[in-house]
Amino acid sequence: MKSTLIAIVILLFSHIVNAQNFDFNRMKSPILFEGDYKFAYRDPAVVYHDNVFHLFFTLVERSTDGGMYLFVAHSESDDLIHWSFPQKLTPRDRNLNYSSPGNIVRYKNEWIICFQTYPTPNFETWGNATSRIWIMRSDDLKLWSEPELLKVKGDEVAQSKMGRMIDPYLLQDGKESGKWWCYYKQNGVSMSYSYDLIHWTFAGSADSGENVTVLFKDGVYTLFHSPENGIGVKQSTSPSMWGEDKYLITLGQKDWPWAARRLTAATVIDLTKNPKYGKYVMFFHGSSEEGAKPKYNAHNNASLGIAWSDDMINWNWPGKR
C-alpha cells in the first residue's frame, strides 16, 4: 500500500513538472550548432513528438580535396538546450548530396520527410541542374526508407525534364480535406498539389525566395521564405496565391558575427497550444563573413539558431538586448 502511494505521488509530481512552462531564457546562446571551416549546419526542419524535438538539417562536411559533401542529419532534444550528437541519415556521395530537409509530416500512420539532392560532382559551388526533390518514410523518426522522387510536375514529365528544383516543403491544405501541397524553389516558389503524395498536379509559381515554410492558422496561410538576406513573410487566404512581403525579419543579426553574412532558411513550428512551450519557435541558419572568403566554400561556416514569438511578428532569442 505504501509503495503504491509513493508511486502515485511520483506520478502526480512528474505531471506537475511537465506542465510547467518552459523558460526560454534558460538558453544562453541563440546558437544550437556552431559551424566552422570543416563542418556547417544549415536548413533546419523540426518536428515535436512525444515531448522530444527532432531536428533535421543539412550537415556540410569539407573534404580534404576541397570539395563538399552534404548530408541530411538528425539530432534530438527534450529541452531545446541539450542536443544529441548529429547522426547522418544519407550516404556520402557528391553525385547526390541529399540535403535541405523542408519539414516532417504525419501521413497514414507514418512520418514523411522531404528534402533535395544537390549534386556537385565537379566541385561546383551550387547544386547542378539535376537537383531534384525527394521524400523518405519512417515509423520512428530515426530509421528511414530509401529516397523516393517527388514527381511534382506530373507523372507524364520525365525526371530529366523536370528542371532544377530544391528546398521542398509539404503542407496539408487548411480548407480541403485530403489535399496536400508541395512548395519548392523553381522560378521563385513553385507549387504542386496531390491527394496521395504520389501523383502530383503542377499549380504554378509565385515570387519568393528559397527555403519556404508555410503555416495555416485561423483561415490564413503564412509563408516564410529566404530573400537575399533575412526572412521574408507573406500572408494569404489561398495556399497558392502570394503577393508582396508583409515584413522582413532579421532577428539579432547586427550583433551576431556568426550570422553577419546572411541570416536565412528559417522554419517555424506552432507550439502555441502546447502547455509547456506556448510559442511559435523558429529555427534558422546564419553564415559568417569569414565563411564567404574565397578560401572557404559558400556553404561552410554556417550555424543553426533559434528564436521564439507569440505572434510570428515580434521575435525573441537568448541574450536579446
C-alpha positions as a printed Julia matrix, in Angstrom:
321×3 Matrix{Float64}:
  0.0    0.0     0.0
  2.79   2.4     0.96
  4.69   1.69   -2.25
  1.54   2.32   -4.27
  1.01   5.72   -2.61
  4.63   6.64   -3.28
  4.23   5.7    -6.95
  1.09   7.83   -7.23
  2.84  10.81   -5.63
  5.79  10.45   -8.02
  3.42  10.25  -11.0
  1.49  13.34   -9.92
  4.72  15.24   -9.34
  6.01  14.33  -12.79
  2.78  15.65  -14.36
  3.15  18.92  -12.45
  6.75  19.32  -13.56
  5.89  18.55  -17.18
  3.03  21.07  -17.09
  5.29  23.92  -16.04
  6.05  26.49  -18.69
  9.44  26.22  -20.32
 11.67  29.21  -19.53
 13.18  30.15  -22.89
 15.67  32.37  -21.07
 17.38  29.23  -19.83
 19.05  29.15  -23.23
 22.3   31.11  -23.01
 23.01  31.4   -26.72
 20.88  31.56  -29.88
 23.32  29.08  -31.48
 22.28  25.43  -31.37
 25.08  24.05  -33.57
 28.06  26.24  -34.45
 29.75  25.79  -37.8
 33.4   26.23  -38.77
 35.77  25.58  -41.68
 35.29  21.81  -41.52
 31.58  21.47  -40.73
 28.49  23.59  -41.31
 24.89  23.3   -40.18
 22.14  24.59  -42.44
 18.48  24.32  -43.5
 16.74  23.17  -40.3
 13.46  21.22  -40.2
 11.81  20.33  -36.9
  9.02  18.15  -35.56
  7.97  17.95  -31.91
  6.7   14.5   -30.98
  6.26  12.72  -27.63
  7.94  15.58  -25.77
 11.04  15.42  -27.97
 12.26  17.89  -30.58
 13.57  16.11  -33.66
 15.86  18.47  -35.57
 16.81  17.6   -39.14
 19.26  19.73  -41.1
 21.93  19.86  -43.78
 25.31  18.79  -42.44
 28.07  20.12  -44.7
 31.45  18.41  -44.48
 34.51  19.82  -46.23
 36.68  17.12  -47.77
 40.48  17.12  -47.87
 40.26  17.66  -51.63
 38.46  20.98  -51.04
 35.07  19.74  -52.19
 31.98  19.43  -50.03
 29.73  16.6   -49.03
 26.17  17.26  -47.91
 24.04  15.03  -45.71
 20.6   15.06  -44.14
 21.38  14.75  -40.42
 19.32  14.34  -37.25
 19.63  15.44  -33.63
 17.1   15.42  -30.81
 16.43  17.22  -27.56
 13.85  17.17  -24.78
 14.6   20.7   -23.57
 15.89  22.78  -26.55
 19.2   23.14  -24.68
 20.91  19.75  -24.8
 21.09  18.13  -28.24
 22.29  14.69  -29.22
 25.32  14.24  -31.46
 24.21  14.59  -35.12
 23.57  11.37  -36.97
 23.89  11.26  -40.76
 20.85   9.73  -42.46
 22.02   9.8   -46.09
 25.1    8.5   -47.95
 28.38  10.28  -48.67
 28.06  10.91  -52.4
 28.71  14.18  -54.24
 26.59  12.93  -57.12
 23.6   13.11  -54.75
 24.36  15.35  -51.74
 20.98  14.77  -50.09
 20.25  17.91  -48.08
 17.88  20.76  -47.18
 15.1   18.92  -45.32
 11.93  21.0   -45.61
  9.67  19.51  -42.96
  8.35  16.29  -41.47
  4.65  15.42  -41.72
  2.41  12.65  -40.47
  0.59  10.79  -43.25
 -1.29   7.47  -42.98
  0.44   6.32  -39.8
  3.96   7.09  -40.92
  6.36  10.02  -40.91
  7.44  11.6   -44.18
 10.4   13.93  -44.58
 11.04  15.91  -47.76
 14.47  17.09  -48.95
 16.6   17.68  -52.05
 19.53  16.31  -53.97
 22.26  18.89  -54.59
 24.84  17.26  -56.86
 28.31  18.83  -57.07
 30.33  16.09  -58.84
 32.76  18.58  -60.4
 33.32  20.67  -57.27
 30.56  23.11  -58.15
 29.62  25.65  -55.5
 25.9   25.19  -56.15
 23.94  22.05  -56.88
 23.78  21.41  -60.62
 20.8   21.17  -62.98
 19.98  17.62  -61.86
 18.93  18.8   -58.36
 15.52  17.28  -57.54
 13.24  16.83  -54.52
 12.54  13.6   -52.63
 10.86  12.02  -49.62
 11.69   9.24  -47.15
  9.32   7.38  -44.81
  9.73   6.3   -41.2
  7.88   4.7   -38.29
 10.06   6.21  -35.57
 11.76   9.36  -36.98
 15.12   7.57  -36.83
 15.11   4.71  -39.34
 14.16   5.86  -42.83
 13.25   4.23  -46.12
 15.1    4.68  -49.38
 14.51   8.09  -51.05
 11.57   8.43  -53.44
 11.49  11.07  -56.17
  8.61  13.56  -55.97
  7.28  13.95  -59.5
  5.72  17.31  -58.74
  5.42  18.28  -62.4
  3.13  15.29  -63.05
  3.59  11.61  -63.84
  3.98  12.33  -67.54
  7.04  14.56  -67.05
 10.3   12.61  -67.07
 12.82  13.23  -64.3
 15.24  14.67  -66.84
 12.63  17.23  -67.93
 11.5   18.46  -64.53
 14.07  21.25  -64.27
 16.29  22.16  -61.34
 14.28  22.2   -58.09
 15.35  22.4   -54.45
 14.06  23.2   -50.93
 10.72  21.31  -50.72
  8.05  21.82  -48.06
  4.85  19.78  -47.56
  1.59  21.23  -46.24
 -1.84  19.75  -45.71
 -4.44  22.1   -47.19
 -6.18  24.03  -44.44
 -9.56  24.05  -46.15
 -9.82  20.97  -48.37
 -9.56  17.61  -46.62
 -7.09  15.14  -48.13
 -5.31  17.69  -50.29
 -1.58  18.25  -49.88
  0.72  20.93  -51.25
  4.38  20.78  -52.1
  6.3   24.07  -52.29
  9.77  24.13  -53.85
 12.28  26.57  -55.27
 11.86  26.83  -59.04
 11.01  30.14  -60.71
 10.51  31.67  -57.27
  8.33  29.29  -55.29
  6.55  26.68  -57.37
  3.58  24.74  -56.07
  2.03  21.36  -56.81
 -0.82  19.51  -55.13
 -1.63  15.85  -54.51
 -4.2   13.66  -52.79
 -1.81  10.78  -52.08
  1.72  12.32  -52.04
  2.49  10.22  -55.13
  0.6   11.72  -58.06
  1.01  15.49  -58.39
 -0.52  18.36  -60.38
  1.54  21.48  -61.03
 -0.25  24.64  -59.84
  2.04  27.49  -60.87
  4.7   29.74  -59.34
  4.93  32.97  -57.35
  7.61  35.48  -56.47
  9.56  34.24  -53.45
 12.97  33.41  -52.11
 14.12  29.92  -51.18
 13.58  27.61  -48.17
  9.83  28.12  -47.9
  7.84  27.23  -44.78
  4.03  27.63  -44.78
  1.73  27.56  -41.74
 -2.07  27.63  -41.76
 -3.99  29.13  -38.85
 -7.35  30.86  -38.42
 -8.05  30.79  -42.15
 -4.73  32.42  -43.11
 -1.65  30.91  -44.73
  1.67  32.43  -43.62
  4.69  31.84  -45.85
  8.25  32.32  -44.58
 10.98  32.47  -47.2
 14.59  33.49  -47.73
 15.3   36.53  -49.91
 18.9   37.73  -50.31
 19.09  38.26  -46.56
 16.68  37.82  -43.69
 13.34  36.08  -43.51
 10.53  37.39  -45.68
  6.92  36.85  -44.61
  3.86  36.7   -46.86
  0.25  36.04  -45.94
 -2.74  34.88  -47.99
 -6.13  33.23  -47.67
 -5.05  30.96  -50.54
 -2.28  28.33  -50.42
 -1.19  29.19  -53.96
 -1.69  32.96  -54.39
  1.08  35.08  -52.88
  1.68  38.81  -53.05
  4.3   41.13  -51.58
  6.08  40.53  -48.3
  4.34  41.84  -45.19
  7.62  42.3   -43.36
 11.26  41.19  -43.15
 12.77  39.53  -40.06
 16.49  39.79  -39.28
 16.41  38.96  -35.54
 19.72  39.87  -33.83
 21.86  39.73  -36.95
 23.51  43.12  -36.33
 25.02  41.7   -33.12
 25.85  38.23  -34.43
 29.21  37.79  -36.22
 28.24  34.17  -36.89
 25.27  35.38  -38.99
 26.69  38.66  -40.33
 26.9   37.48  -43.93
 23.39  36.06  -44.2
 20.51  35.06  -41.94
 18.28  32.64  -43.76
 16.44  29.3   -44.15
 14.0   29.78  -41.28
 11.4   27.21  -40.4
  8.67  27.84  -37.83
  6.65  25.35  -35.78
  3.47  26.28  -33.95
  3.57  25.28  -30.28
  1.16  27.99  -29.12
 -1.33  25.4   -27.89
  1.34  23.32  -26.18
  1.04  23.96  -22.42
  4.78  23.68  -21.83
  6.12  25.92  -24.6
  3.19  28.05  -25.75
  5.1   29.84  -28.53
  5.95  29.83  -32.19
  9.51  28.51  -32.36
 11.82  29.43  -35.23
 14.93  27.57  -36.33
 17.24  29.11  -38.93
 20.86  29.28  -40.03
 23.33  32.13  -40.19
 26.54  32.44  -42.22
 29.61  34.42  -41.17
 31.64  36.91  -43.21
 34.65  34.63  -42.73
 32.85  31.82  -44.49
 32.31  34.0   -47.56
 36.04  34.44  -48.2
 37.35  32.74  -51.37
 39.35  30.13  -49.44
 36.09  28.87  -47.93
 33.19  27.22  -49.62
 29.98  29.26  -49.63
 28.24  26.53  -47.64
 30.68  26.41  -44.75
 30.83  28.47  -41.54
 27.07  28.24  -41.09
 25.39  27.74  -37.72
 21.89  26.78  -36.6
 20.0   29.28  -34.42
 16.73  29.58  -32.53
 14.14  32.28  -31.72
 10.54  32.36  -30.43
  7.43  34.52  -30.69
  3.84  34.92  -29.52
  2.57  36.32  -32.82
  5.09  35.47  -35.62
  5.91  39.2   -35.89
  7.81  40.09  -32.73
 10.63  37.65  -32.01
 12.86  36.95  -29.02
 16.1   35.0   -28.69
 18.67  34.19  -25.99
 20.58  37.32  -24.98
 18.27  39.73  -26.79
 19.1   43.31  -25.92
